[in-house]
Amino acid sequence: MVYLAKEKNYSDKTIEGYSSDLKEFAEFLTDYFKLSEPGSLDIKKISRRVIRAWLNLLYQNLTPTSIERHLASLRSFFQYLVKEGVVSHNPAQLVRSPKKDKRLPRVLSPEEVFALLEAPGKDDPISIRDRAILELFYASGIRVSELVGLNLEDLILDQRLIRVMGKGKKERIIPVNDTAVKRLKEWLELRNKLAKSVLDPDAGKAVFLSREGKRISKQMIGVLMKKYLKKGKLLRPATPHTLRHSFATHLLDSGMDIRSIQELLGHSSLSTTQRYTQVGLKELMEAYDDAHPRAKK
């Protein structure tokens, strides 16, 4: 796990997931090879066939996405063993990843987003905080974990910029609009009023605080999102991640280059960002079918 943290620069959450996957695989090997003692297996006996047998077992209870992560854990593990000279090849490398359903990201229309952003009130610190949170989500397209992890030193508001630490501990600088800057400044003026006692060192650095003066949590973000969806009378389900999808789709619809959007979102692969072109294509096809005389039903 030190290898994943130091050399691969994986996040703590990813490392925890990989560790759990490898423990499950070790339990499977104990049963598969009928071992008297766990861990007594010669690791060179683990072949592609053995790995496929494990994946077939996982298919009974897990989604393709979860199975793909389990396979990724094995690939990284054997990649490390090859590097260290323990084995000569990576048996997981040639095992095919499971096919996943290509689901399009759920997005809100600009009008729905505006209704959500206006849902919080303006009269108390919590509402002002929540306005800043929602506005920042839509202005920057950052992930929930990135927003929760924002520190005061990450705000460069005089230049309309914020600094975030993304997946793989990769830092990126993101521009935000004037409205988001205004909402953030309104919140920062009231921020310390939420602290009922001396802030702990972590909360003292955090941009967004709870009523108790602690760093806001992902769970709290989800709760406030549901609250304002209802208050804004938005019927479609949405999550904080929906604002990230909406941010990307609306920029693409307005003509921004997809590689620029990739940079803003912090996607390592362009194929991940290209999902948003599919959203735009779907809406284009619907508009075509509604308008073209030969396409009307």
ABEGO torsion letter per residue (X at the ends): XAAAAAAAGBBAAAAAAAAAAAAAAAAAAAAAAGBABBGABBAAABBAAAAAAAAAAAAAABBAAAAAAAAAAAAAAAAAAAAAGABABBAAAABBBBBBBBBBBBBBBAAAAAAAAAABBAABAAAAAAAAAAAAAAAAGBBAAAAAABBAAABBAAAGBBBBBBBGGBBBBBBBBAAAAAAAAAAAAAAAAABABBBBAAAAABABBBAAGBBBBAAAAAAAAAAAAAAAGBABBBBAAAAAAAAAAAAAAAGBBAAAAAAAAGBABAAAAAAAAAAAAAAAAAAAAAABAAABX
